[in-house]
Amino acid sequence: MRKLLLFSVLATLTLCLAAQPARPQGGRPGGMGGFFGPRVDTVKIWPNGAPNAFPPQKSSNGQDYSEAIMEVYPARNPNGHCVIVCPGGGYAMLSLTHEARDFHTWFNNRGITFCVLQYRLPRGHHDVPLSDIQEAIRIMRGRTDLGITKVGIMGTSAGGHLAATASTLYTNAVNRPDYQILVYPVITMDLSYTHRGSYDGLLGENPSQELVDRYSCNKHVTSDTPPAFIIAASDDFLVPVKNSLDYYQALVDNRVSATLHMYPSGGHGFGWGENFRYKDEFGAELDAWLNSVVFNLK
């Protein structure tokens, strides 16, 4: 009887495993995909080599981001939307957990395919991160297998700067994001209120005023800039909230749909961490914005 029961359990488990979709190459770093965890597809942004490659250097946390890759977390019940997140890290490293991967379940539960972009660190090669995110947007627009019809961009801190840059310096309809979600973003390269580490990492030593202006996102907002959701804490002393306020004002001045939530505390770098006091409010307000603005986009 015990042998029969054991055989039945094993047979059932085998059938369940066989019914699961094949786990794409790569899987979640440090975990398992398919039956034992979320499905993850690892995509190389430049499989044939980046057009603006340069000799790689180690990041401030010892990691090598010489090649841009993207982790794709497909939603089980997709609604056609995709969000690509650009992690923060001052253009010197990438904060891939609470500022990136930890968001994937929240978005997947709302039918949104979620992607984590490990963009190349620029080391003063200012065009490199922008080219990576523009190519990532182009790639996801072509994922007909996932039914993608809208591609949004999300970013935290310096990743927020990259997301805002992608939202203002797009070159065509293919690499233009449909919407943007910015979490305590760096917006300007004006030294009077930028984040100096991001400035140095992106622009290098002694950049021209032309470059400083080019990567000051509030200066490039137009009426065609995608709708924005912005969140920050008023006690953020690392990236002054004037970054968020100026970008919001530029959006309003150009009659772009914009939502700004400024919490009284939280500092910088709260991401999707459990210690953020206003995490529930953050989720509820982002959920409301998605339902009232994003899911109604033409």
C-alpha positions in Angstrom: 0.0 0.0 0.0 2.8 2.4 0.9 4.6 1.6 -2.4 1.4 2.3 -4.3 0.9 5.6 -2.4 4.5 6.7 -3.1 4.2 5.8 -6.8 1.0 7.9 -7.0 2.6 10.9 -5.4 5.7 10.7 -7.6 3.5 10.3 -10.7 1.5 13.4 -9.8 4.6 15.4 -9.1 6.0 14.3 -12.5 2.9 15.4 -14.3 2.9 18.8 -12.5 6.5 19.4 -13.5 5.8 18.4 -17.1 2.9 20.8 -17.3 5.1 23.8 -16.3 6.5 25.9 -19.1 10.2 25.4 -19.7 12.3 27.7 -17.6 14.0 30.2 -19.9 17.8 30.4 -19.9 19.2 32.3 -17.0 16.6 32.0 -14.3 16.5 34.3 -11.4 19.9 35.0 -9.9 20.2 33.1 -6.7 17.0 31.2 -7.2 15.0 28.8 -9.3 12.4 29.5 -12.0 9.5 27.3 -13.4 7.8 25.1 -10.8 9.9 26.3 -7.9 9.6 30.0 -8.4 8.8 32.9 -10.7 9.6 32.4 -14.4 12.5 34.6 -15.4 13.9 35.3 -18.9 17.4 36.7 -19.1 17.9 38.8 -22.2 21.2 40.3 -23.5 20.5 43.8 -24.7 23.4 43.7 -27.2 23.9 40.0 -28.1 26.2 41.0 -31.0 28.1 43.6 -29.0 27.2 47.2 -28.0 27.9 49.9 -30.6 29.4 52.1 -27.9 31.3 49.5 -25.9 34.3 50.7 -23.8 36.8 48.9 -21.6 34.9 47.7 -18.5 35.7 48.7 -14.9 34.5 47.3 -11.7 31.6 49.0 -9.9 31.9 50.4 -6.4 30.5 47.1 -5.0 32.9 45.0 -7.0 30.5 43.9 -9.7 31.2 44.0 -13.4 28.4 45.6 -15.4 30.3 45.5 -18.7 27.3 43.9 -20.5 23.7 45.1 -20.3 21.2 42.4 -19.5 17.6 42.4 -18.6 15.6 40.1 -16.3 12.1 39.6 -17.6 9.4 38.4 -15.2 6.2 37.7 -17.2 2.9 38.1 -15.5 0.7 35.0 -15.2 -2.4 36.9 -16.4 -0.9 39.5 -18.7 -2.8 42.7 -19.6 -0.4 43.9 -22.3 1.7 46.2 -20.1 5.4 46.0 -19.3 7.4 48.0 -16.9 11.2 48.2 -17.1 13.0 49.3 -13.9 16.3 51.0 -13.8 17.9 50.5 -10.4 19.6 53.3 -8.5 23.3 53.4 -7.4 24.6 56.8 -8.4 25.8 55.5 -11.8 28.6 53.7 -9.7 26.7 50.5 -8.9 23.2 48.9 -9.2 20.9 48.4 -6.3 19.2 45.3 -7.7 17.1 44.1 -4.7 14.8 46.5 -2.9 15.0 49.1 -5.7 14.4 46.6 -8.5 13.7 42.8 -8.2 11.5 43.2 -5.1 8.9 45.1 -7.1 8.3 42.2 -9.5 5.5 40.4 -7.6 3.5 43.6 -7.0 3.5 44.4 -10.7 3.0 40.8 -11.9 -0.1 40.6 -9.6 -1.5 43.4 -11.6 -1.0 41.7 -15.0 2.2 43.7 -15.8 5.3 42.0 -17.1 8.2 43.4 -15.0 11.8 43.8 -16.2 14.9 44.6 -14.4 17.5 46.3 -16.5 21.2 45.9 -15.5 22.4 48.8 -17.6 26.1 49.4 -18.1 27.8 51.9 -15.8 28.9 54.9 -17.8 32.2 55.9 -16.2 31.8 59.2 -18.0 30.5 57.7 -21.2 27.2 59.6 -20.9 25.5 57.9 -23.9 25.9 54.4 -22.7 23.0 54.0 -20.1 20.6 55.8 -22.4 21.4 53.6 -25.3 20.8 50.5 -23.1 17.4 51.6 -21.9 16.3 52.7 -25.4 17.3 49.3 -26.8 15.5 47.5 -23.9 12.3 49.4 -24.7 12.6 48.4 -28.3 13.2 44.8 -27.4 10.1 44.6 -25.1 7.9 46.3 -27.8 8.8 43.3 -30.0 7.8 40.7 -27.4 4.7 39.6 -29.2 4.9 36.3 -27.3 4.0 38.2 -24.1 1.4 40.3 -25.8 3.1 43.6 -24.9 1.3 46.7 -26.2 2.5 49.4 -23.7 6.0 49.8 -22.2 6.5 51.9 -19.1 9.7 52.9 -17.6 10.5 53.1 -13.9 13.6 54.2 -12.0 15.0 54.9 -8.5 17.5 57.6 -7.7 20.1 57.6 -10.5 17.9 55.0 -12.2 15.2 57.6 -11.9 17.4 60.0 -13.8 17.9 57.4 -16.5 14.1 56.7 -16.7 13.4 60.5 -17.0 16.2 60.8 -19.6 14.5 58.0 -21.6 11.2 59.8 -21.2 12.6 63.1 -22.6 15.4 62.2 -25.0 13.7 59.4 -27.0 14.3 59.5 -30.7 11.3 57.7 -32.1 8.0 56.1 -31.3 9.6 52.7 -30.7 11.9 53.8 -27.9 9.5 56.4 -26.4 8.1 55.0 -23.1 4.4 55.1 -22.7 4.6 56.3 -19.1 7.2 56.9 -16.3 7.4 56.0 -12.6 10.1 57.9 -10.8 11.1 57.1 -7.2 13.2 59.8 -5.5 14.8 60.6 -8.9 17.9 62.6 -9.8 16.6 64.9 -12.5 19.1 67.7 -13.0 22.8 67.9 -13.6 22.9 71.4 -12.2 25.6 71.2 -9.5 23.7 73.4 -7.2 21.2 70.6 -6.5 22.1 67.5 -8.4 23.5 64.3 -6.7 27.2 64.8 -7.2 28.0 61.1 -7.4 25.5 60.7 -10.3 26.9 63.8 -12.0 30.5 62.4 -11.8 29.6 58.9 -12.9 27.5 60.0 -15.9 29.4 63.0 -17.2 32.9 62.5 -16.0 35.4 65.2 -15.3 34.9 68.8 -16.5 31.8 68.2 -18.7 30.7 70.9 -21.1 27.7 73.1 -20.2 26.0 71.5 -23.3 26.2 68.1 -21.6 25.0 69.4 -18.3 22.0 70.9 -20.0 21.4 67.8 -22.1 21.1 65.5 -19.0 19.0 68.0 -17.0 15.7 66.3 -17.7 13.5 69.2 -16.6 14.8 71.2 -19.5 13.5 68.8 -22.1 9.9 68.2 -21.2 7.4 68.8 -24.0 3.7 68.2 -24.4 4.7 64.8 -25.8 6.5 63.7 -22.7 4.9 60.5 -21.2 2.6 60.7 -18.2 4.5 60.6 -14.9 4.1 59.3 -11.3 6.7 60.7 -8.9 7.3 59.8 -5.3 9.9 61.1 -2.8 10.4 62.0 0.8 10.8 65.5 2.0 13.6 64.6 4.3 15.7 63.2 1.4 19.1 65.0 2.0 21.0 62.9 -0.6 19.0 63.9 -3.6 17.2 67.2 -2.9 13.5 67.1 -3.5 13.9 70.1 -5.8 14.7 67.5 -8.4 11.3 66.0 -8.2 9.5 69.4 -7.8 11.2 71.0 -10.8 10.4 68.0 -13.0 6.8 68.0 -11.8 6.5 71.7 -12.5 7.9 71.3 -16.0 5.4 68.5 -16.7 2.5 70.7 -15.5 3.8 73.7 -17.5 3.6 71.5 -20.6 0.2 70.0 -19.7 1.5 66.5 -19.3 -0.4 64.3 -16.9 1.7 64.2 -13.7 1.2 62.9 -10.2 3.5 63.8 -7.3 3.5 62.2 -3.8 5.9 63.7 -1.3 6.0 61.9 2.1 7.2 63.7 5.3 9.8 61.0 6.1 11.6 58.1 4.5 14.9 59.7 3.4 16.6 58.3 0.4 16.7 54.7 -0.9 13.6 53.3 0.7 12.5 51.5 -2.5 10.2 48.6 -1.8 11.7 48.0 1.6 9.7 46.9 4.6 11.1 49.7 6.8 9.5 52.4 4.7 6.7 53.8 6.8 4.5 54.8 3.9 4.9 51.6 1.8 1.2 50.8 1.9 0.3 54.3 0.8 2.9 54.1 -1.9 1.4 50.9 -3.3 -2.2 52.2 -3.0 -1.4 55.5 -4.8 0.6 53.8 -7.5 -2.2 51.3 -8.0 -4.8 54.1 -8.3 -2.6 55.9 -10.8 -2.2 52.8 -13.0 -5.9 52.2 -13.0 -7.0 55.8 -13.6 -4.2 57.0 -16.0 -2.1 54.2 -17.4 -4.6 51.5 -18.2 -6.7 54.2 -20.0 -3.9 55.2 -22.4 -4.8 55.1 -26.1 
